[in-house]
Amino acid sequence: MRKLENKELERKSIADFKEAKKTPIVIILDDIRSLHNIGSVFRTSDAFLIEKIYLCGITAIPPNKEIHKTALGATETVMWEYQENVLAVIEKLKNEMIAVYAIEQVENATFLQNFKVEKEKKYALVFGNEVYGVNQKAIELCDGTIEIPQLGTKHSLNISVSAGIVVWDLFQKMKF
């Protein structure tokens, strides 16, 4: 085995990325404190051609040196928008017929491995604060909740890890 060199990876240019067909997933980050988590979600979104990221509440916005440190330029490729009120974003997306799911541990959540993707639908995924999670009012507005099963003692994952797991799972289920 030989490790591939960067020139062999056939990476898209920024212009090619912006023109490429996007994965029908929108990410909503609400009250994310860690600039590194925000940057990491941008990088994951770039990797899977995510349509858009909404940054809500106290979530910092680009340009920001600390976000850039982990995003590695993904803030230049992935479309994003700041909206203060996450509830307004959820309502807007639902009015656009986008299925909105909170990624959270709640009663009657659907475990990620059991979540069925409808190929004709577009999905929005809400990720909440590192300590408090997705706010209850946002959960109540969502079409449902998805939970990542966990077996250890902590029962929590870093938000950027959660985003990577859920985006990968939905991406591979979509196979568009």
Secondary structure, DSSP 8 states (H G I E B T S, - for coil): -----GGGS----HHHHHHS--EEEEEEEES---HHHHHHHHHHHHHTTEEEEEEETT---SS-HHHHHHHTTGGGTS-EEEES-HHHHHHHHHHTT-EEEEES--TT-EEGGG----TT--EEEEE-BTTTBS-HHHHHHSSEEEE----SSS----HHHHHHHHHHHHHHHH--
